[in-house]
Amino acid sequence: MNLVVGQLAGVFGVKGWLKVRSFTQPEENILDYGPWRLKTSSGMRAVEIDAYNLRPQGLVVHFKGIDDRDAAALLGRAEIEVDKAELPDLPDGEYYWYQLLGLKVITSTTDAELLLGTVTDMMETGANDVMVVRPIEGCRDEKERLIPYIPQLYVLGVDLTSGEIRVDWDPEF
């Protein structure tokens, strides 16, 4: 199963270099994942990075066998995918964003447990990540919620097996 970790963002110079928009934090971590497969309009294409440079404007890479601007331009704005199995294991209690998507979010009140919805997206705000929680059937109401992903403060636990995230969140928010 593949996971999108970035996207090509256009050519850079005349020798086949390409700008990369990384979806990893920090940006250069995308280089730790591989091999890269590019999802282009003509299908999947495996590529090998033979050089890279982290510039103030962002990351640029050079692929083996792509040595001119025209050849690089043919790759367009391809998505960069890696096999999920190639991702490094995280320490206990840490999760990749893709693992949180689709999980049910449940909060407890003094009376009962309430289903707030499912995680449909994650946002980076600088201070902390934020879960976008949208209502599903069986929810208390039809509110979309933005819940900070702060373990031990708002996020009490993540259970990938049961598909649930337990939060300490006022259902009125």
C-alpha positions, 0 to 999 in steps of 0.5 A: 500500500502506497502513501503520498509523502510529497509532490513535484513542484516544477523544474529547477534550472536546465540540468533536470533538477526538480523542486519538491513539495514535501508533506513531511516534517521536517521537510528533508525527512522525505529523503529518508523514505524510499524508494520513491514512486512517481504517480504521473498521468501515464502511470507509476514510475520508480525513480532514484535520487542521485543528488539533492539540495536543501535550499532556502526556497525548499528542497530540489532533487535530481533523478538518475537518468533525468538530465535536462529540463525537458525530461524533468518537465515531463514528470509534471506535478507528479505525486511522490509515493512510498510503500507504507511498509518502508516507513520507520517504526515510531516509538509507542504513543506516536502515530503517522497522520495517515493512521489517525484518519478515519478513526472515531473520536469519542469524549466522555462526560459525567453521564456518558461517552459521546461520539463526536465524529471521525478524523477526516483531516489533519492540519499543521498550525505551527504550535501543534497539529489539529484533528479535523473531526466531522460528524457521522451517523450516531453523532451527538450533533452535526458540528465539525470540530477542530481538536488540538492533537495534544497527548495527555491534554486533549488526546487521552488515547489512540487505539488503532485496533478498535479504531478510536481516539479518546479525547477530553473535549467539551462536546459544546465546542 
